[in-house]
Amino acid sequence: MPTGGVLGTGASALLAFQRAMSTVGHNVANATTPGYSRQRVEFEARAGQPGRISIGQGVDVANLRRLADGLVYARQLDSAGEMGRLTQMSGLSSRVDKLITDPTTGLATSWSNFFSAAKGVVADPTSTAARSQMLTTGGQLATRWRSLDGNLAQLGNEVEASLKDNITAANQLAGEIANLNRDIIASGDNASPDLLDQRDLRVGQLSALVGAEGVLQDDGAMNVFTIGGQPMVLGARAMQLSTVADPYQANRAQLAVQSPAGPVPLPAGSVSGAIGGLLEFRSNVLDPARAELGRLATAFAETFNATQRGGIDYAGNPGADFFTLPDPKVYPHSGNAAASTASFTTSVADVGALTGNNLVLRFDGAAWSAARADTGQAVVMAGTGTGADPFVVEGVELVLSGAATAGDRFLLQPTAAAAGGIKLALSDPGQIAAAAPMTVGLDAGNLGSVSGGTARVTDPVLFAGFAGANISFLDATTYTINGGPPLAYTPGSTISDPAAGWSLVLNGNPAAGDEINLDRTAPRSSDNANARLLAAVDAKAVLNGGRTDVTAGLSQLTARVGGDARHAQLNLDAQQVMDEQILAERESVSGVNLDEEATNMLRYQQAYQAAAQVIATADTMFQALLGAVRR
């Protein structure tokens, strides 16, 4: 074998094993580098010269291979997006749960204290101390309701700020990925594995923010899309996310993408990751919780006020509202025609029909319609919108003012602002309407089983002139008031005199000839009939068409937010297990095993030393040959 061949073979081996040891050193140096994929030198034998006996000419480094599995990487991107989404959902849902259930921030303690104070007035309706305690605890309950809603509103503000911060981070990552794509395209087939690692790492980080899918191109670039198909990176060009103001509420941000024509809003579900989790939490957990909290506040305050107005206070006057509430809110769409002057005056018409769902009201040029804002499902909208015949939709009355134009849209929030606006209306303990407005006197000669009744004030202005009344039963199903025309009666039905502003429901069944005399309750009465009704408002079924009381409604809200938090946490725990499995799979392929690298280093070192010995041997042979020639 020629000496030059031995020397060339040894030199090729020396260079190859030097490169291999450098690669092992590079692996060891990056053993803890995030996103690093281990590299391996692949050798290829040099072919021998053609001839009768072809002897090889050494070794070449055929390739520097980056050990990575594309399928595992795709699963890792999916998992990163889900982890980002569920982390936000779990953390924020748990905060809502804590706000509502914690004794220091929730309603339970103030709710219990208020109705305990109401029972104190039942026990002693003439006690100024008992009345003052009821007024104080009523104010504390209203404050707690406002504080809880304010805490939820603050959480919403944090979501808005976090949304913008995450969008900024996503845009920065998209720009960096686009720059790396440019460098990789320019490198062609010789793109550095470390450059590919840097790109994959950033795509993973982007997926954690928006949920991403990477698609490799023939030129080596990776296009990145969100789960909804929105491109984030196309080759060396990055798309930019932004926010736009909600068309109904300017202080609320919507996700958008920048285009040459300006920002274009993205539909719900177009992104996942942390940004998707923030949007999902806001629409599926926070907004419904605030709306339901407001529905419960509305039902409680409206029912308590109605009961309060039915009695008389310590001075003998018809009861005034105990609490005040803001009216349902209506927001016009920013795209409504400039010529539109339409606006609405709202009020709660039926507590039992309230759902708390946000509704979109539309005018097509001829008629109005309503649909749920979240699902688009149509809901019944009755009436014509006039003061005499207002629109009625899910328990809310709306009176239209001004002129609407075709295409006008309005967002109706029936209860979202109620909890944040509830306030105590009374300031004088004597204004608590503890007494029934009338005493029910039974004639001694009555033959029926009537034992009394529940009297109510229906119109305080008309009742101001009430001085007494007589109800005479002509038979068990017919009666007269003050000798007036006969009126039909069925047991348990309401007897009323609209002209005098009162109503009465009798206990028991009357008989023909029975006489009932009504007298106005005197001031400073010790009667507690209406106080008993006030103290029982917490158990009065007024929600969901009269099937659920407010206490049960509060329990259901607590259970729902707790269920949301537990569900999100369970999903996060399950995804965490899957994420760890995917990470383990990646590490088994791409992770640096220091024991393995140490073994490789020793093997390559020995091979390197052997290659050096081959070169030394070739040199000795060459020197011997030169010496022989000199002789």
MIKE-485854 format. One record per residue: residue in three letters; x, y, z of N, C-alpha, C in turn. Coordinates in steps of 0.05 Angstrom, whole numbers, plus 5000, padded with zeros to 4 digits. Example, Ala and Ser with C-alpha at 12.3 -4.5 7.8 and 13.67 -1.06 7.14 Angstrom:
BEGIN
ALA526448865156524649105156526449345156/SER525749555142527349795143525850015157/
% end
This chain:
BEGIN
MET501749765000500050005000501850255000/PRO501250444982502950684982502850835008/THR505050965015505151115040503151335040/GLY502951475017501051705016498251615022/GLY497451365015494851265020494351225050/VAL496351125064496151085093495851365106/LEU497451545098497451815110494651945105/GLY493651925081491052045075488751915090/THR488951645093486951505108487051595138/GLY489451615149489651695177488751985181/ALA489452155161488552435164485552465163/SER484252305145481352325143480052235169/ALA481252015181480151925206480552125228/LEU482852245228483552445249481552675248/LEU481052775224479153005221476252925228/ALA475552675219472752585225472352555255/PHE474252435269473852385297474052645313/GLN475652835302475753095315473053235313/ARG471753215290469153325287467153185305/ALA467352925308465552775325465852855354/MET468452895363468852975391467853265395/SER468153435375467053705377464053695380/THR462753515365459753485367458953385394/VAL460453185405459853095432460153315452/GLY462253475449462653705468460353905465/HIS459453945440457254135436454654025450/ASN454253765448451953645461452053685491/VAL454453625502454753645531454353935540/ALA455454125525455254405532452354495532/ASN450654365516447854455514445854255526/ALA446854095545445253895558442854015572/THR443054255581440754385595439654625580/THR440454655555439354875539436554815530/PRO434554995536431854935528431554905498/GLY430154695489429654655461431854535445/TYR434154475458436454365443435854075435/SER436554005411436353735401439253635397/ARG439853395408442553295407443253235377/GLN445853265372446853225345448752985344/ARG448852865320450552635317451952645290/VAL454552585290456052575265455652305252/GLU455052305227454652055212457052025192/PHE458351795194460751745178460051595152/GLU461851635133461451495108464251415097/ALA464651165090467251065081467851175053/ARG470451255050471351345024471751095006/ALA470751114982471050884964473950864954/GLY474850614951477550564941477850624911/GLN480350644902480950684874480250424859/PRO479050464834478450224819480950064813/GLY480749814813483049644807482449354815/ARG484549184811484048904818483348864847/ILE484749014864484049014893483449304901/SER480949354908480149634915480449664945/ILE482349824953482749874982481650154989/GLY480050165010478750425018480850635024/GLN479850885023481651115027480951275052/GLY479551145071479051295096476051345100/VAL475551565114472851625122472251925118/ASP469651985113468752255111466352295130/VAL465952545139463552615154461352665134/ALA459552475132457452495112455252695119/ASN454752715145452452885153452652945183/LEU451753185191451453245219448453235224/ARG447553025236444752965239443553085265/ARG441353225262439853325285437653125292/LEU437853015316436052805324433452925334/ALA431452925317428753035324426652875309/ASP424352845323422052695311419852895305/GLY419152925280417153115272414353065283/LEU413652805286411052735297410852815327/VAL413052755341413152825370413053135373/TYR414453275355414453565356411653675351/ALA410153555332407453655326405653615351/ARG406053385364404453335389405253525411/GLN407853595411408753785431407554065427/LEU407254145402405954405396403054395405/ASP401654175399398854155408398654175439/SER400454025452400354025481401054295492/ALA402954445480403654705490401254895488/GLY399754875466397455045464395354985485/GLU394854725489392854645510393754725538/MET396354685543397354765569397055065574/GLY397655225554397355505557394455585562/ARG392555455547389755515550388755435578/LEU389355185585388255075610389555205635/THR392055285632393255425655391855685661/GLN391155835641389556085645386856015656/MET385455825644382755755652382755665681/SER384655495689384655385716385255605736/GLY387355755731388155965750386056175754/LEU384956275732382956485734380256385745/SER379456145737376956025747377155985777/SER379455905786379855855815379656125830/ARG380556335818380256595831377356685833/VAL375756635813372956695814371556525836/ASP372256265837371156095857371856195885/LYS374356275889375156375916373656625923/LEU373356805904371957065909369157015919/ILE367756825906364956775912364556605936/THR366356415941365956235963367356315989/ASP369356475988370856556012369056726030/PRO368956666056367256816074367857116075/THR370357186070371157476072370357626046/THR370057496024369457635999366757565988/GLY365657335997363057245986360657366000/LEU358357275993355857386003354657246027/ALA355556996033354256826052353956956079/THR356057066090355957186117354057426118/SER354357606099352657846099349757776094/TRP349257576077346557476071345257366097/SER346757206111345657086136345157296157/ASN347057486159346657696180344257876174/PHE343757926148341458096142338857966149/PHE338557716142335957586147335657516177/SER337857486191337757456220336657716232/ALA337657946222336758206232333758246225/ALA332858146202330058166194328358006214/LYS329357776222327857626242327757766269/GLY329757926275329758086299327458296298/VAL326858406275324658596272322058446275/VAL321958196265319458036268318957996298/ALA321057946313320757886342319858136357/ASP320758376349320058626363319958846342/PRO317658876328317459076307317559366317/THR317259406343317359686354320159756363/SER322059576362324759626373326359786353/THR327260016361328960186344331660046339/ALA332659906360335159766357334959546336/ALA332859386337332459176317332259286289/ARG330759506286330459626260333159736250/SER334559866268337159976260339159756252/GLN339059526266340759306259340059196231/MET337459186225336659096199337559286177/LEU337459546183338359746163341359726159/THR342859686181345759676180346559426164/THR345359196170346158956156345258966127/GLY343059106121342259136094344259296078/GLY345359506090347459666077349959496073/GLN350559336093352959166090352658956068/LEU350158846066349658656044349958786017/ALA348859026014349059175988352059235982/THR353559316003356359365999357859115991/ARG357258896004358558645997357958565968/TRP355458605960354758535932356358705913/ARG356558965918358059145901361059075901/SER362059005925364858935927365558685912/LEU363858485914364258235899364258285869/ASP362258435860362158495831364658665823/GLY365458845841367859005835370358835833/ASN370558635850372858455848372858295822/LEU370458205814370258065788370858255765/ALA370058505767370658705747373658755745/GLN374958765769377858795769379258565756/LEU378258325761379358085748379058115717/GLY376758225709376458275680378458475669/ASN379058675685381158865676383858735674/GLU384458555692386958405690387058235665/VAL384758115658384657955634385258135609/GLU384058375609384558555587387558625584/ALA388758695607391658765607393358525599/SER392758285610394258055603393957975574/LEU391558025563391057965534392958135517/LYS393258385523394958565507397858495511/ASP398658415535401458335540402158085524/ASN400357895524400857645510400857685480/ILE399257865470399257925442401958045434/THR402958225450405658345445407758125444/ALA407657935463409657725464409357545439/ALA406857485431406357315408407457445382/ASN407057705380408057855356411057845355/GLN412357875378415257865379416257595371/LEU415057385381415857115373415457065343/ALA413157155333412657115304414757255288/GLY415657495296417757635282420357485283/GLU421057375306423557225309423456975292/ILE421156835291420956595274421256665245/ALA420156885236420356975208423357035202/ASN424757155220427657215216429256955214/LEU428556765231430056515230429356365204/ASN426856385195426156265169427856385147/ARG428256645148429856775128432656675127/ASP433856635151436656545153436756245144/ILE434756095151434755805143434455785113/ILE432755945101432455935072435056015058/ALA436356215069438956305057441056085060/SER440955915081442955715085442555475067/GLY440155445056439555215039439754955054/ASP441154755041441354495054443354485077/ASN444854705080446854715101445954865126/ALA443354875130442355025153443354895179/SER444255065197445254965222443054835239/PRO443654595251441654475269440854655292/ASP442754815301442154995323440155215315/LEU440355295289438455485279435655365278/LEU435455105271432854965270431754935299/ASP433554885318432754865346431555125356/GLN432955345349431955605358429155665346/ARG428755585321426155635309424055465323/ASP424655205327422755025339421955115367/LEU423955215382423455315409421555545408/ARG421955735390420155965389417355895379/VAL417255705360414555615352413055485375/GLY414555335392413255225416412355435435/GLN413955635438413155855456410756005444/LEU410756045418408456175405405956005408/SER406255735406403955555409402755585437/ALA404455615457403555655485401855905488/LEU402256095470400756345471398156345453/VAL398356215429396056235411395155955401/GLY396655745408396055485396396955485367/ALA399055335361400255355334400655085321/GLU400655095295401254865278403454945259/GLY405654795258407854855240407754685214/VAL408054815191408054675166410654735152/LEU412354525148414954565135414654595105/GLN416254775093416154825064418654705051/ASP418654675025420854555011423454715014/ASP423254975018425655135021426755135049/GLY425554975067426454965094425055145114/ALA423455335104421955505121419655355134/MET418755455157416355345171414255555172/ASN411955505160409655675162408155605188/VAL407155795202405855755228403055865227/PHE401055685234398255765234397155715262/THR395155875269393655825294391755585289/ILE390555485311388655265308386255325291/GLY385655585289383355675272384155725243/GLY386755675236387655715209388655985203/GLN388856155223389956425219392956415217/PRO394156505194397056495191398356695210/MET400456595223402056775240404756825228/VAL405856625213408456655199408156515172/LEU408756665151408956555124411656605113/GLY413356405114416156435105417556645122/ALA418556855109420057055124418257295131/ARG415657255130413757465136412057395160/ALA411857575179410257525203407757685203/MET405557555211403057705214402957825243/GLN401558035247401458165273398658165284/LEU398458055309395858065323395558335336/SER393058415341392558665355389858635368/THR388958855380386258855392384659095380/VAL382059055379380259275371378159295393/ALA376959525395374859575415372359415407/ASP371159305427368559165423366559365411/PRO365059285391363259485378361059585396/TYR360459435418358459525437359659665462/GLN361959565470363259675494366159745488/ALA366660005486369360095477371560015496/ASN370959965521373059905541373759605541/ARG372559455523372959165522374359095496/ALA376558945498378158885474377258625460/GLN377458635434377058395418379658325403/LEU380158075398382557995384382258055354/ALA384458145342384358215314387158155302/VAL387258155275389758125261390058365243/GLN392558455241393158695224393058615195/SER391858785179391858745150392459015137/PRO393059015111393659275098391359465101/ALA388859365104386559545107385959615136/GLY387659515155387159565183386659305198/PRO386159325224385659085240382958955232/VAL383058685231380658525224380058355248/PRO377658375261377058215284377057915277/LEU378057755295378157465292375757335307/PRO374557125295372357005309373156855334/ALA371256795351371856645375372756365367/GLY374756265381375855995376377955995355/SER378856225345380856235324383656185336/VAL383956225362386556175375386156005400/SER388255875409388255725434390455845451/GLY391855685466394055785482393055975504/ALA394956125514394256315536392256525527/ILE392556625503390756825493387956705490/GLY387756465479385256335476383956275503/GLY385656205523384656155550383556405563/LEU384856625558383856885569381156955557/LEU380856925531378356985518376156795526/GLU376856535529374956335537374056375565/PHE375856445583375156495611373256735612/ARG373956945597372257185598369457135589/SER369156985567366456945556364956715569/ASN366356505579364956275589364756255619/VAL366456405633366456385663365856665675/LEU367456865668367257115682364657265675/ASP364057295649361657435642359057295652/PRO358857025649356456895661356256925691/ALA358556925705358556945734357557225742/ARG358457435729357557705735354557735728/ALA353757625705350957645698349157505717/GLU350057265726348357115746348357255773/LEU350657365781350757515806348857745804/GLY348757885781346858105778343958015777/ARG343457775765340757675765339757615793/LEU341557505810340757445837340357705853/ALA342057905848341658165861339058295853/THR338458275827335958385817333558245829/ALA333657975829331357825840330957895870/PHE333157905885333057955913331958245918/ALA333158435905332358715910329458775901/GLU328758675877326058715867323958585885/THR324558345894322658195911322458325938/PHE324758405949324658525975323258795974/ASN323858955953322559215950319459175947/ALA318658985931315758935927314458865954/THR315758695970314658625996314658866014/GLN316759026014316859266030314659466023/ARG314159495997312059675988309259585995/GLY308959326001306359216008305459276036/GLY307359356054306659416081306759716087/ILE306559776113306760056122308960086143/ASP310160316144312460356162311460446189/TYR313360516207312660576234310960826237/ALA311060996216309461236216306661196203/GLY306160956194303660896181303560956152/ASN305761016139305861076111306560816095/PRO305660796070306360566054309360546051/GLY310460306051313260256050314560356025/ALA316960466027318560546004320660335997/ASP321860355974323860155966326060145986/PHE326959905993329059856012331759885998/PHE331959785973334359795957333859945931/THR335960045919335860155892337659985874/LEU336859965848338259805829338559965803/PRO340759935788340860055762339059905742/ASP338060045723336359915702338059745684/PRO336859545670338359395650339759585630/LYS342159515621343759685604343359605574/VAL343259815557343059775529345259935516/TYR346959805499349159935485348759925455/PRO348960145441348760145412351260035399/HIS350959915376353259815361354660055348/SER357360045348358860275337358360305307/GLY357360095294356860115265354060205258/ASN352460275278349760375271349960635255/ALA348060675238348060905220348061165236/ALA349461365225349661625238346961755241/ALA345161685223342461805224340661685245/SER341561465257339961325277339861485303/THR337461525314337161665340335861485360/ALA335761225355334361035372335761005399/SER334160995420335160925447332960795462/PHE333660675485331660525500331660605529/THR329260605540328860625569328060345579/THR329460245599329059965607328059945636/SER326859715642326059655669325659345671/VAL325759245695325258955699322258915702/ALA321158755685318258705685317558445700/ASP319258245697318557985709321157855718/VAL321557845744324057725755324257435748/GLY321957295748321957015742322856945713/ALA322557135695323257095667326157175661/LEU327557305680330257385675332057145672/THR333857155652335856945649338657055653/GLY338957315650341657425653343257415627/ASN342257285606343657265581343757535567/ASN346157605556346257835539344857785513/LEU343357985504341757965480342458175460/VAL342258105434342758305413339958365401/LEU339258625401336758715389337458825361/ARG335858735341336358815313333858935301/PHE334359145284332159265269332659225239/ASP330859095225331359045197330059245178/GLY329059465190327759665174324759655177/ALA323659425186320859395190320059285217/ALA321759115228321058985254323658945270/TRP323158915296325358855315325458555321/SER327858455327328158185336330358175357/ALA330457955371332457915392333657635390/ALA336157625397337657365397339757375418/ARG340457135428342657125448345257205436/ALA346757365451349357475440351457255437/ASP351357045454353356835454352856625433/THR350356545429349756325411348256405386/GLY347156645386345556735363342756615363/GLN341956465383339356345384337156555388/ALA335156545371332956745372331356715398/VAL330456935410328756935433326257095427/VAL324157045442321657175437321757465445/MET320857645428320757935434317958035427/ALA316458095449313658185445313458485448/GLY311158595441310558875444311459035419/THR310759295420311359475398313459685406/GLY314259695431316259885439315260155448/THR312660195450311560445459311160435490/GLY310660665501310260675530307860515539/ALA305760505522303360355528303760055522/ASP305559985504305959715496308959665492/PRO310559665513313459645511314259375500/PHE316759365488317959105482318358955508/VAL317858695507318458515530320058285520/VAL322458255531324258035523325657925548/GLU325157675554326357535577326157705602/GLY323857795608323357935634324058225634/VAL324958345612325758625611323858775593/GLU322959005603321359185586323059405574/LEU322559475549324159675535322259865520/VAL322560125525320960325511322860465492/LEU322160465466323860575445323360875443/SER325561025441325461305435327161365410/GLY326361565396327861635372327161455349/ALA328661485327328161335303330461145296/ALA329860895292331960705284332160685254/THR334460605244334960565216335460265211/ALA334860175187335259895180338159805186/GLY338459585200341159485206342059555234/ASP340559725248341359805275341459565294/ARG343559555311343859345331344459465358/PHE343359325378343859415406344359175423/LEU346159205442346758985462345259045487/LEU343558855495342058875520343358705541/GLN344258825563345258675586343258705609/PRO341558505612339358525632340358555661/THR342558415668343258405697346258445702/ALA347858485682350758495686351658715704/ALA350158945704350959175721349459185747/ALA347658995752345959015776347458985802/ALA349158785804350558735829352458955836/GLY353559085816355459305821354059565827/GLY351359575824349959825829347859815851/ILE347559585864345559565885346359735909/LYS344459885920344960065943342660055962/LEU343260125987341160156007339660426002/ALA337060416001335460655995334460796020/LEU334160656042332960776066335160876084/SER334561076100336461176119335261196147/ASP332561166149331161186175330060916182/PRO330860796206329860536214326760526215/GLY325560756220322660766221321260716195/GLN322860726173321660686146321460396139/ILE322360216156322059936150319059866153/ALA317859756132314959706132314459436145/ALA314359426171314059176186311159096188/ALA309259286187306459226193304859186167/ALA302759026169300858996147299359256145/PRO298459336121297159596118294359606129/MET293059376132290359366142289959146162/THR288059186180287258976198284758846186/VAL284558586190282358436178280458366201/GLY278158496203276158446223274058256214/LEU273458046230271457846223268957886239/ASP266657886225264057906239263557666257/ALA262457716280262057496299260157286288/GLY258357366270256357176260257257036235/ASN259757056227260656926203260456616206/LEU259756486184259356196184261656046170/GLY263256186154265456066139267856016157/SER270055926144272455856159274656076156/VAL273856316147275856526143277056596171/SER279756606172280956666198282756916197/GLY282757046174284457286171285457296142/GLY287557446137288557466110291057626108/THR292257626085294657776080293958016063/ALA294358256075293658506061296158636049/ARG295758766026297958896012297159166002/VAL299159356001298759605987299559565958/THR297759635940298359605911298959865898/ASP297960085910298560355899298660545922/PRO301060635930301360805954299961065951/VAL299661175927298261435924295361405930/LEU294061195918291261155923290661055951/PHE292560905963292160805990292261026010/ALA293461256003293761476022290961566032/GLY288961536016286261616024284661396035/PHE285761166039284160936049283460976079/ALA280860936085279960966113278660716123/GLY278060526106276760276114275060176091/ALA274259916094272659796073271159566085/ASN268859486072267259256080267059066056/ILE267558816063267258596042264958426052/SER262958396035260658236042260358016021/PHE260157766031259857536013256857476010/LEU255957485985253257415978252857115979/ASP254956975971255156685974258156615974/ALA258756365973261556275975263256365951/THR261956445928263456515904262956795894/THR261456955910260857225902261057415925/TYR262257655921262557845942262158135931/THR261858315949261758605942263658755960/ILE264658985950266259165966264759425970/ASN264259485996262759726003260159745988/GLY258759515985256159515972256259545942/GLY258459525930258759555901257659315886/PRO258259295860257259075844258458815852/PRO256958595848257958325855260458255839/LEU262358125853264858035840265257745845/ALA266357595825266757305828269157255847/TYR268957025861270956955880271456655879/THR273956575880274756305884276656295908/PRO276556085924278256065948281256105941/GLY282556275956285356335952285956555932/SER283856655917284356865898284657135912/THR285757325897286257595909283757765906/ILE283057885929280958095929282358365928/SER281458535910282858795909280959015902/ASP281759255909280259495902282259685888/PRO282459665861284359825847284060125852/ALA281560215858281160495862282160595889/ALA282560405908283560475935286460385939/GLY287660235921290460155923291059945943/TRP289359745947289959525965289059255954/SER290059045965289258775958289258595983/LEU287858365981287558196004287257905994/VAL288757726008288357436003287457326030/LEU285057196030283957096055284956816061/ASN285156766087285756496097283156346103/GLY282656126090280155976094278156046073/ASN275755926076273655956056271256096069/PRO270156296055267856446065265256296059/ALA263156386073260456276068258556506063/ALA256156446053254256656047253556816072/GLY253557076069252957256092255357336108/ASP257757226103260057306118260857596113/GLU261657736134262458016132265358046142/ILE266858196126269658246134270058546132/ASN271058666154271558956156274559006156/LEU275359186138278159256136278659536147/ASP280559566165281259826176284259876172/ARG284860126169287660196164289260156190/THR291660036187293359996210294360256221/ALA294160306246294960556258298060586259/PRO299060826260301960876263302960756290/ARG305560696290306960586314305660316322/SER304760166302303559906307305659706314/SER304959516330306759296337306259056319/ASP304659086298304058876279306658796264/ASN307058546260309458456246308758286222/ALA306358306211305558136189307358176164/ASN307958426158309658476134312558416141/ALA313358446166316158376173316558076169/ARG314557916175314857626171315257566141/LEU313957716124314257676095317057766086/LEU318057986098320758086091322757886100/ALA322457766123324457576133324357316118/ALA322257266102322057016087322657056058/VAL323657296050324257336021326457146012/ASP328357076030330556896021329556626013/ALA327156546022326056286015323756305995/LYS323256535985321056575966321956495938/ALA320556315925321256215898320456425878/VAL322356575867321756785848323356755822/LEU325456595823327156555799326156325782/ASN326956335756326356105738323356045737/GLY321856255733318956225731317656155758/GLY318856235780317656175806318355905817/ARG320555785808321255515817323655515837/THR325155735838327655745853327755995870/ASP328555965896328856205912331656315909/VAL332156555920334656685916336956545931/THR336256435955338256285970339256045954/ALA337355905942338155675925339655775901/GLY338956005890340356115867343256175874/LEU343656285898346456345907348056085910/SER346755875921348055615923348755505896/GLN346955535877347455435850349755585837/LEU349855845841352156005830354755915842/THR354755865869357155775882358055505871/ALA356055325867356655065857357655075828/ARG356555265812357355275784360155375781/VAL360855595796363655695793365655505805/GLY364755365826366555155837366854925818/GLY364754855804364854645784366654725761/ASP366454975752368155075730371055065738/ALA371655145763374455135773375454855775/ARG373854675786374754395788375154265761/HIS373254325743373454205716375954305702/ALA376554565704378954675691381454555704/GLN381454515730383754405743384254115735/LEU382053955734382253675725383353655697/ASN382353825679383253835652386253905651/LEU387054095667389854175668391553955678/ASP390653815700392153595710392553365689/ALA390353305675390453105654392353185632/GLN392253435624393953535603396853535612/GLN397253595638400053595648401253315646/VAL399653115652400652835649401452775620/MET399652865602400152815573402652975564/ASP402853225574405153385567407753265576/GLU407753155600410153025611410852785594/GLN408852635586409352395569410652485542/ILE409552695531410652785505413452885509/LEU413953025531416653125537418552895540/ALA417652685553419352445557420052325530/GLU418052315512418552205486420552375471/ARG420252635473422252815459425052775471/GLU425152755497427852725510429052465502/SER427452255498428551995491429852005463/VAL428852195446429952225419431952445418/SER431252675429432852925425434453005449/GLY433852895472435152985496438052885498/VAL439753035512442552955515442852775539/ASN443852535534444452345556447452365562/LEU448152475585450952525591452552265593/ASP451352045602452751795604453451695575/GLU451551725558451951635530454051815517/GLU453952075522455852255510458652195521/ALA458852125547461452065558462651815545/THR460951615540461851375526462751435498/ASN461151605484461951685457464651835456/MET464952015476467352165477469851985481/LEU469551785499471751595503472351435478/ARG470151355464470451195440471851355418/TYR470851605414472051775393474951855400/GLN475351895427478151965435480051735428/GLN479251495434480951265427481351235397/ALA479251285382479451265353481251495343/TYR480951725355482651955347485651885352/GLN486151775375488951695382489951485363/ALA488251295356489051095337489651205309/ALA487951405301488351535275491051695276/ALA491651815299494151955301496451755299/GLN496151515310498251315309498651215280/VAL496351215265496551135236498251345222/ILE497751595228499351805214502251795223/ALA502751735248505551705257506851475244/THR505451255241506551025227507151085198/ALA505251225185505751305157508151485155/ASP508551665174510951835174513451675177/THR513551475194515851305198516551155172/MET514451055160514850915135515951105113/PHE514851345113515851535093518751615098/GLN519451655123522251725129524151495123/ALA523251245128524951015121525350995091/LEU523251055076523451045047525351255037/LEU525251505048527051715040529951635047/GLY530351515070533051425078534151225058/ALA532451035050533350835031534150955004/VAL532751154996533351284970535951424971/ARG536451564995538951714997541451534995/ARG541251295003543551125001544151054972/
% end
